[in-house]
Amino acid sequence: MSTQQSTVDFIMRQLASISGISTNKMFGEYGIRCEGKIVALVCDDQLFVKPTGPGRELAADAAEIPPYPGAKPSLLIVPNRWEDAGWLSALIRATADALPTHLPERRSPAKT
């Protein structure tokens, strides 16, 4: 099952106060970016936020489960928590702030 556009539209309306927020479609599901960083996924109409220390504090009651088979666990934010735009925006902002600006460069093996 894939995510309905209406689910993503609702979440993005709730996050409208955050500058630099965007989505991108990925194989029928969606990534949520904040200032270019992937902070959350919407999979099967469920919101999964990348786990960080500050995010875990704000969403202490959230279960940590993978958004799809083989993925790392994420914070599952239940739909009734989406209703509080201020709380949801604070969670996404705190998550983005805690994530690194970019991934470390991978070094390619030395050529001989």
DSSP file (Angstrom, degrees, kcal/mol; ACC not computed):
  #  RESIDUE AA STRUCTURE BP1 BP2  ACC     N-H-->O    O-->H-N    N-H-->O    O-->H-N    TCO  KAPPA ALPHA  PHI   PSI    X-CA   Y-CA   Z-CA
    1    1 A M              0   0    0      0, 0.0    43,-0.2     0, 0.0     2,-0.2   0.000 360.0 360.0 360.0 139.5    0.0    0.0    0.0
    2    2 A S        -     0   0    0     42,-0.1     2,-0.2    41,-0.1    27,-0.2  -0.662 360.0 -88.1-108.9 168.4    1.3    3.4   -0.8
    3    3 A T        -     0   0    0     25,-1.4     2,-0.3    -2,-0.2    -1,-0.1  -0.486  37.8-123.3 -76.6 140.1    0.8    6.8    0.9
    4    4 A Q    >>  -     0   0    0     -2,-0.2     4,-1.4     1,-0.1     3,-0.9  -0.618  15.4-128.4 -80.5 141.6   -2.1    9.0   -0.1
    5    5 A Q  H 3> S+     0   0    0     -2,-0.3     4,-2.7     1,-0.3     5,-0.2   0.837 108.2  63.2 -57.6 -33.9   -1.3   12.5   -1.3
    6    6 A S  H 3> S+     0   0    0      1,-0.2     4,-2.0     2,-0.2    -1,-0.3   0.843  99.7  53.4 -63.4 -32.8   -3.9   13.8    1.1
    7    7 A T  H <> S+     0   0    0     -3,-0.9     4,-2.2     2,-0.2    -1,-0.2   0.943 111.9  43.9 -65.0 -47.7   -1.9   12.4    4.1
    8    8 A V  H  X S+     0   0    0     -4,-1.4     4,-2.7     1,-0.2     5,-0.2   0.904 111.7  54.0 -64.6 -41.8    1.3   14.2    3.0
    9    9 A D  H  X S+     0   0    0     -4,-2.7     4,-2.0     2,-0.2    -1,-0.2   0.908 109.1  48.7 -59.6 -42.5   -0.6   17.4    2.2
   10   10 A F  H  X S+     0   0    0     -4,-2.0     4,-2.0     2,-0.2    -2,-0.2   0.946 112.3  47.4 -63.5 -48.4   -2.0   17.4    5.8
   11   11 A I  H  X S+     0   0    0     -4,-2.2     4,-1.3     1,-0.2    -2,-0.2   0.916 112.0  50.6 -59.9 -43.2    1.4   16.8    7.4
   12   12 A M  H  < S+     0   0    0     -4,-2.7    -1,-0.2     1,-0.2    -2,-0.2   0.855 107.4  53.4 -67.2 -33.7    3.0   19.5    5.3
   13   13 A R  H >< S+     0   0    0     -4,-2.0     3,-1.2     1,-0.2    -1,-0.2   0.899 107.8  51.9 -63.5 -38.8    0.2   22.0    6.2
   14   14 A Q  H 3< S+     0   0    0     -4,-2.0     3,-0.3     1,-0.2    75,-0.2   0.790 113.1  44.8 -66.6 -27.1    1.0   21.3    9.9
   15   15 A L  T >< S+     0   0    0     -4,-1.3     3,-2.1     1,-0.2    -1,-0.2   0.242  77.6 113.6 -99.8  11.3    4.7   22.0    9.2
   16   16 A A  T <   +     0   0    0     -3,-1.2    -1,-0.2     1,-0.3    -2,-0.1   0.712  66.6  65.6 -60.6 -21.9    4.1   25.2    7.2
   17   17 A S  T 3  S+     0   0    0     -3,-0.3     2,-0.5    -4,-0.2    -1,-0.3   0.621  83.9  89.9 -76.9 -10.4    5.7   27.4    9.9
   18   18 A I  S X  S-     0   0    0     -3,-2.1     3,-0.8     2,-0.0     2,-0.2  -0.751  74.9-137.2 -90.1 125.4    9.1   25.7    9.3
   19   19 A S  T 3  S+     0   0    0     -2,-0.5    16,-0.1     1,-0.2    -2,-0.1  -0.549  86.0  26.4 -77.6 147.7   11.3   27.3    6.6
   20   20 A G  T 3  S+     0   0    0      1,-0.3    15,-2.8    -2,-0.2    16,-0.6   0.702  84.1 144.9  77.1  20.4   13.1   25.0    4.3
   21   21 A I  E <   +A   34   0A   0     -3,-0.8     2,-0.3    13,-0.2    -1,-0.3  -0.758  16.1 149.2 -93.6 137.0   10.5   22.2    4.6
   22   22 A S  E     -A   33   0A   0     11,-2.2    11,-3.2    -2,-0.4     2,-0.3  -0.962  31.5-136.3-155.5 168.8    9.8   20.1    1.5
   23   23 A T  E     -A   32   0A   0     -2,-0.3     2,-0.4     9,-0.2     9,-0.2  -0.913   8.7-164.5-127.4 157.7    8.8   16.6    0.4
   24   24 A N  E     -A   31   0A   0      7,-1.9     7,-2.7    -2,-0.3     2,-0.3  -0.992  24.3-120.2-141.3 141.6   10.0   14.3   -2.3
   25   25 A K  E     -A   30   0A   0     -2,-0.4     2,-0.4     5,-0.2     5,-0.3  -0.596  28.7-177.2 -81.6 135.9    8.2   11.2   -3.7
   26   26 A M  E >   -A   29   0A   0      3,-3.6     3,-1.9    -2,-0.3    -2,-0.0  -0.874  66.1 -36.9-138.3 102.2   10.1    8.0   -3.3
   27   27 A F  T 3  S-     0   0    0     -2,-0.4     3,-0.1     1,-0.3    -2,-0.0   0.871 123.7 -42.4  54.5  44.1    8.7    4.7   -4.8
   28   28 A G  T 3  S+     0   0    0      1,-0.4   -25,-1.4   -26,-0.1    -1,-0.3   0.364 130.8  82.7  85.6  -5.5    5.1    5.6   -3.8
   29   29 A E  E <  S-A   26   0A   0     -3,-1.9    -3,-3.6   -27,-0.2     2,-0.4  -0.571  73.1-120.8-118.0-176.2    6.1    6.9   -0.4
   30   30 A Y  E     -AB  25  42A   0     12,-2.0    12,-2.8    -5,-0.3     2,-0.4  -0.973   6.5-150.8-136.6 144.0    7.5   10.3    0.7
   31   31 A G  E     -AB  24  41A   0     -7,-2.7    -7,-1.9    -2,-0.4     2,-0.5  -0.891  15.8-145.9-104.5 142.9   10.5   11.8    2.3
   32   32 A I  E     -AB  23  40A   0      8,-3.0     7,-2.8    -2,-0.4     8,-1.5  -0.953  17.8-165.4-110.0 126.5   10.2   15.0    4.4
   33   33 A R  E     -AB  22  38A   0    -11,-3.2   -11,-2.2    -2,-0.5     2,-0.5  -0.865  13.4-165.5-113.1 144.1   13.3   17.3    4.2
   34   34 A C  E >  S-AB  21  37A   0      3,-2.5     3,-1.8    -2,-0.4   -13,-0.2  -0.971  84.5 -18.9-127.6 115.3   14.2   20.2    6.4
   35   35 A E  T 3  S-     0   0    0    -15,-2.8   -14,-0.1    -2,-0.5     3,-0.1   0.872 130.6 -51.3  53.3  40.0   16.9   22.4    5.0
   36   36 A G  T 3  S+     0   0    0    -16,-0.6     2,-0.4     1,-0.2    -1,-0.3   0.252 113.6 117.4  86.7 -11.7   17.9   19.5    2.7
   37   37 A K  E <   -B   34   0A   0     -3,-1.8    -3,-2.5    62,-0.0     2,-0.6  -0.746  69.3-123.4 -91.4 132.3   18.1   16.9    5.4
   38   38 A I  E     +B   33   0A   0     -2,-0.4    -5,-0.2    -5,-0.2     3,-0.1  -0.653  41.6 163.1 -71.2 116.6   15.8   13.9    5.4
   39   39 A V  E     +     0   0A   0     -7,-2.8    11,-2.7    -2,-0.6     2,-0.3   0.608  57.7   7.3-109.9 -19.6   14.1   14.1    8.8
   40   40 A A  E     -BC  32  49A   0     -8,-1.5    -8,-3.0     9,-0.3     2,-0.4  -0.987  55.6-142.6-158.5 161.8   11.1   11.9    8.3
   41   41 A L  E     -BC  31  48A   0      7,-2.9     7,-3.1    -2,-0.3     2,-0.6  -0.965   8.4-149.5-126.9 147.3    9.3    9.4    6.0
   42   42 A V  E     +BC  30  47A   0    -12,-2.8   -12,-2.0    -2,-0.4     2,-0.4  -0.961  29.3 168.5-115.4 110.4    5.7    9.0    5.3
   43   43 A C  E >   - C   0  46A   0      3,-2.0     3,-1.4    -2,-0.6   -41,-0.1  -0.986  65.7  -8.4-127.7 129.5    5.1    5.3    4.4
   44   44 A D  T 3  S-     0   0    0     -2,-0.4    -1,-0.2     1,-0.3   -42,-0.1   0.885 128.9 -57.3  50.9  42.8    1.7    3.6    4.2
   45   45 A D  T 3  S+     0   0    0      1,-0.2     2,-0.4    -3,-0.1    -1,-0.3   0.750 114.4 118.0  61.5  27.3    0.1    6.8    5.5
   46   46 A Q  E <   -C   43   0A   0     -3,-1.4    -3,-2.0    21,-0.1     2,-0.6  -0.951  62.1-129.8-122.5 145.6    2.2    6.7    8.7
   47   47 A L  E     -CD  42  77A   0     30,-0.8    30,-2.8    -2,-0.4     2,-0.5  -0.846  22.5-175.3-100.0 122.4    4.8    9.3    9.8
   48   48 A F  E     -CD  41  76A   0     -7,-3.1    -7,-2.9    -2,-0.6     2,-0.4  -0.977   6.5-162.6-119.1 120.7    8.2    8.0   10.8
   49   49 A V  E     -CD  40  75A   0     26,-2.6    26,-3.2    -2,-0.5    -9,-0.3  -0.853  29.8-105.3-106.5 137.1   10.7   10.6   12.2
   50   50 A K        -     0   0    0    -11,-2.7     2,-0.4    -2,-0.4    24,-0.1  -0.347  43.1-113.0 -57.2 133.9   14.5    9.9   12.3
   51   51 A P        +     0   0    0      0, 0.0     2,-0.3     0, 0.0    -1,-0.1  -0.573  48.9 156.3 -76.9 128.8   15.4    9.1   15.9
   52   52 A T     >  -     0   0    0     -2,-0.4     4,-2.7     1,-0.1     5,-0.2  -0.905  54.4-102.6-137.7 165.9   17.7   11.7   17.6
   53   53 A G  H  > S+     0   0    0     -2,-0.3     4,-1.8     1,-0.2     5,-0.1   0.959 122.4  42.8 -56.7 -53.8   18.2   12.6   21.3
   54   54 A P  H  > S+     0   0    0      0, 0.0     4,-2.1     0, 0.0    -1,-0.2   0.874 114.2  52.2 -62.5 -36.0   16.0   15.7   21.2
   55   55 A G  H  > S+     0   0    0      1,-0.2     4,-2.4     2,-0.2    -2,-0.2   0.907 107.2  51.5 -65.5 -41.6   13.4   13.9   19.1
   56   56 A R  H  < S+     0   0    0     -4,-2.7    -1,-0.2     1,-0.2     6,-0.2   0.866 109.0  52.1 -63.1 -35.6   13.2   11.0   21.5
   57   57 A E  H >< S+     0   0    0     -4,-1.8     3,-0.8    -5,-0.2    -2,-0.2   0.924 113.4  42.9 -66.0 -43.3   12.7   13.5   24.4
   58   58 A L  H 3< S+     0   0    0     -4,-2.1    -2,-0.2     1,-0.3    -1,-0.2   0.834 124.1  36.2 -71.5 -32.0    9.8   15.3   22.6
   59   59 A A  T >< S+     0   0    0     -4,-2.4     3,-2.1    -5,-0.2    -1,-0.3  -0.391  71.1 150.5-117.6  53.3    8.2   12.0   21.5
   60   60 A A  T <  S+     0   0    0     -3,-0.8    -1,-0.2     1,-0.3    -2,-0.1   0.760  72.9  52.3 -58.8 -27.1    8.9    9.9   24.5
   61   61 A D  T 3  S+     0   0    0     -3,-0.2    -1,-0.3    -4,-0.1     2,-0.2   0.465  84.8 112.3 -89.4  -1.0    5.8    7.8   23.9
   62   62 A A    <   -     0   0    0     -3,-2.1     2,-0.2    -6,-0.2    15,-0.1  -0.514  65.7-128.6 -77.7 136.9    6.6    7.0   20.3
   63   63 A A  E     -E   76   0A   0     13,-0.6    13,-3.0    -2,-0.2     2,-0.7  -0.518  16.4-132.0 -75.1 149.9    7.4    3.4   19.3
   64   64 A E  E     +E   75   0A   0     11,-0.2    11,-0.2    -2,-0.2   -16,-0.0  -0.915  45.4 145.2-107.8 109.0   10.6    2.9   17.4
   65   65 A I  E     -E   74   0A   0      9,-2.1     9,-2.5    -2,-0.7     7,-0.1  -0.957  53.1 -95.2-138.7 155.9    9.9    0.6   14.4
   66   66 A P        -     0   0    0      0, 0.0     6,-0.1     0, 0.0     4,-0.0  -0.503  24.0-139.4 -72.7 141.0   11.3    0.5   10.8
   67   67 A P  S    S+     0   0    0      0, 0.0   -21,-0.1     0, 0.0     5,-0.0   0.725  86.6   3.8 -72.0 -20.1    9.1    2.3    8.2
   68   68 A Y  S >  S-     0   0    0      4,-0.1     3,-2.2   -25,-0.0   -25,-0.0  -0.969 102.7 -67.4-156.3 160.8    9.7   -0.6    5.8
   69   69 A P  T 3  S+     0   0    0      0, 0.0     3,-0.1     0, 0.0     0, 0.0  -0.260 120.3  15.8 -56.8 131.8   11.4   -4.0    5.8
   70   70 A G  T 3  S+     0   0    0      1,-0.3     2,-0.1    -4,-0.0     0, 0.0   0.326  98.2 121.9  89.4  -7.7   15.1   -3.7    6.2
   71   71 A A    <   -     0   0    0     -3,-2.2    -1,-0.3     1,-0.1     3,-0.1  -0.465  69.9-101.8 -85.0 159.0   15.1    0.0    7.3
   72   72 A K        -     0   0    0     -2,-0.1    -4,-0.1     1,-0.1    -7,-0.1  -0.488  52.6 -88.1 -72.2 150.1   16.5    1.3   10.5
   73   73 A P        -     0   0    0      0, 0.0     2,-0.3     0, 0.0    -1,-0.1  -0.277  48.4-173.4 -61.1 145.4   13.9    2.0   13.2
   74   74 A S  E     - E   0  65A   0     -9,-2.5    -9,-2.1   -24,-0.1     2,-0.6  -0.869  36.1 -87.4-131.4 165.2   12.3    5.4   13.3
   75   75 A L  E     -DE  49  64A   0    -26,-3.2   -26,-2.6    -2,-0.3     2,-0.7  -0.673  39.1-142.9 -76.9 118.1    9.9    7.2   15.7
   76   76 A L  E     -DE  48  63A   0    -13,-3.0     2,-0.7    -2,-0.6   -13,-0.6  -0.753  13.1-159.3 -84.3 114.0    6.4    6.3   14.7
   77   77 A I  E     -D   47   0A   0    -30,-2.8   -30,-0.8    -2,-0.7     5,-0.1  -0.854  15.4-134.3 -98.6 113.8    4.3    9.4   15.3
   78   78 A V    >>  -     0   0    0     -2,-0.7     3,-2.0     1,-0.1     4,-0.6  -0.324  21.1-110.4 -70.9 150.0    0.6    8.4   15.6
   79   79 A P  H >> S+     0   0    0      0, 0.0     3,-1.1     0, 0.0     4,-0.6   0.776 113.2  62.5 -54.5 -33.7   -1.9   10.5   13.6
   80   80 A N  H 34 S+     0   0    0      1,-0.3     3,-0.5     2,-0.2     4,-0.3   0.782 100.0  56.5 -66.9 -22.0   -3.6   12.1   16.7
   81   81 A R  H X4 S+     0   0    0     -3,-2.0     3,-0.9     1,-0.2    -1,-0.3   0.716  94.0  68.4 -76.2 -21.0   -0.2   13.8   17.4
   82   82 A W  H << S+     0   0    0     -3,-1.1    -1,-0.2    -4,-0.6    -2,-0.2   0.779  85.0  71.6 -66.0 -26.0   -0.2   15.3   13.9
   83   83 A E  T 3< S+     0   0    0     -4,-0.6     2,-1.3    -3,-0.5    -1,-0.2   0.788  81.9  74.5 -63.0 -28.6   -3.1   17.5   15.0
   84   84 A D    <>  -     0   0    0     -3,-0.9     4,-2.7    -4,-0.3     5,-0.2  -0.700  63.1-177.4 -89.7  90.9   -0.8   19.6   17.2
   85   85 A A  H  > S+     0   0    0     -2,-1.3     4,-2.6     1,-0.2     5,-0.2   0.852  79.8  53.3 -59.5 -38.2    1.1   21.7   14.6
   86   86 A G  H  > S+     0   0    0      2,-0.2     4,-2.1     1,-0.2    -1,-0.2   0.932 112.5  42.8 -64.0 -46.4    3.2   23.4   17.2
   87   87 A W  H  > S+     0   0    0      2,-0.2     4,-2.3     1,-0.2    -2,-0.2   0.928 115.6  48.9 -64.9 -45.5    4.4   20.1   18.7
   88   88 A L  H  X S+     0   0    0     -4,-2.7     4,-2.4    -7,-0.3    -2,-0.2   0.904 111.8  49.1 -63.1 -41.9    4.9   18.4   15.4
   89   89 A S  H  X S+     0   0    0     -4,-2.6     4,-2.7    -5,-0.2    -1,-0.2   0.896 110.2  51.3 -63.8 -40.2    6.9   21.4   14.1
   90   90 A A  H  X S+     0   0    0     -4,-2.1     4,-2.6    -5,-0.2    -2,-0.2   0.894 110.1  50.2 -63.7 -39.6    9.0   21.4   17.2
   91   91 A L  H  X S+     0   0    0     -4,-2.3     4,-2.2     2,-0.2    -2,-0.2   0.935 113.6  43.9 -63.7 -47.2    9.8   17.7   16.7
   92   92 A I  H  X S+     0   0    0     -4,-2.4     4,-2.6     2,-0.2    -2,-0.2   0.913 115.1  48.8 -66.3 -42.3   10.8   18.1   13.1
   93   93 A R  H  X S+     0   0    0     -4,-2.7     4,-2.5     2,-0.2    -2,-0.2   0.925 112.6  47.9 -63.4 -44.8   12.9   21.2   13.9
   94   94 A A  H  X S+     0   0    0     -4,-2.6     4,-1.5    -5,-0.2    -1,-0.2   0.886 112.4  50.1 -63.6 -39.2   14.6   19.5   16.8
   95   95 A T  H  X S+     0   0    0     -4,-2.2     4,-1.1    -5,-0.2     3,-0.2   0.940 111.5  47.4 -64.2 -47.5   15.3   16.5   14.6
   96   96 A A  H >< S+     0   0    0     -4,-2.6     3,-0.5     1,-0.2    -2,-0.2   0.908 110.9  51.8 -60.9 -42.3   16.7   18.6   11.8
   97   97 A D  H 3< S+     0   0    0     -4,-2.5    -1,-0.2     1,-0.2    -2,-0.2   0.821 110.0  49.7 -64.6 -30.5   18.9   20.5   14.2
   98   98 A A  H 3< S+     0   0    0     -4,-1.5    -1,-0.2    -3,-0.2    -2,-0.2   0.656  94.7  88.0 -84.1 -16.6   20.3   17.3   15.7
   99   99 A L  S << S-     0   0    0     -4,-1.1   -62,-0.0    -3,-0.5   -47,-0.0  -0.542  89.2 -99.7 -83.2 149.2   21.2   15.7   12.3
  100  100 A P        -     0   0    0      0, 0.0    -1,-0.1     0, 0.0     3,-0.1  -0.283  25.6-122.8 -64.0 152.9   24.6   16.3   10.7
  101  101 A T  S    S-     0   0    0      1,-0.2     2,-0.3    -4,-0.1    -2,-0.1   0.881  90.1  -4.0 -64.4 -38.9   24.7   18.9    8.0
  102  102 A H  S    S-     0   0    0    -65,-0.0    -1,-0.2     3,-0.0     3,-0.1  -0.978  81.6 -96.0-149.7 160.6   26.1   16.4    5.5
  103  103 A L        -     0   0    0     -2,-0.3     3,-0.1     1,-0.1    -2,-0.0  -0.523  51.3 -97.7 -76.3 145.9   27.2   12.8    5.5
  104  104 A P        -     0   0    0      0, 0.0     2,-0.1     0, 0.0    -1,-0.1  -0.330  46.7-100.1 -61.3 145.8   30.9   12.2    5.9
  105  105 A E        -     0   0    0      1,-0.1     2,-0.5    -3,-0.1    -3,-0.0  -0.414  31.1-130.3 -67.6 139.5   32.8   11.6    2.6
  106  106 A R        -     0   0    0     -2,-0.1     2,-0.5    -3,-0.1    -1,-0.1  -0.781  19.2-134.0 -89.4 133.3   33.5    8.1    1.8
  107  107 A R        -     0   0    0     -2,-0.5     3,-0.1     3,-0.0    -1,-0.0  -0.727  15.2-135.7 -88.0 132.5   37.1    7.5    0.8
  108  108 A S        -     0   0    0     -2,-0.5     3,-0.1     1,-0.1    -1,-0.0  -0.587  35.6 -90.1 -83.0 151.1   37.6    5.4   -2.2
  109  109 A P        -     0   0    0      0, 0.0    -1,-0.1     0, 0.0     2,-0.1  -0.256  50.0 -97.4 -60.0 146.3   40.3    2.8   -2.1
  110  110 A A        -     0   0    0      1,-0.1     2,-0.4    -3,-0.1    -3,-0.0  -0.394  37.2-132.2 -65.1 138.1   43.7    3.9   -3.2
  111  111 A K              0   0    0      1,-0.1    -1,-0.1    -2,-0.1    -3,-0.0  -0.740 360.0 360.0 -93.4 140.4   44.5    3.0   -6.8
  112  112 A T              0   0    0     -2,-0.4    -1,-0.1     0, 0.0    -2,-0.0   0.395 360.0 360.0-115.9 360.0   47.8    1.4   -7.6
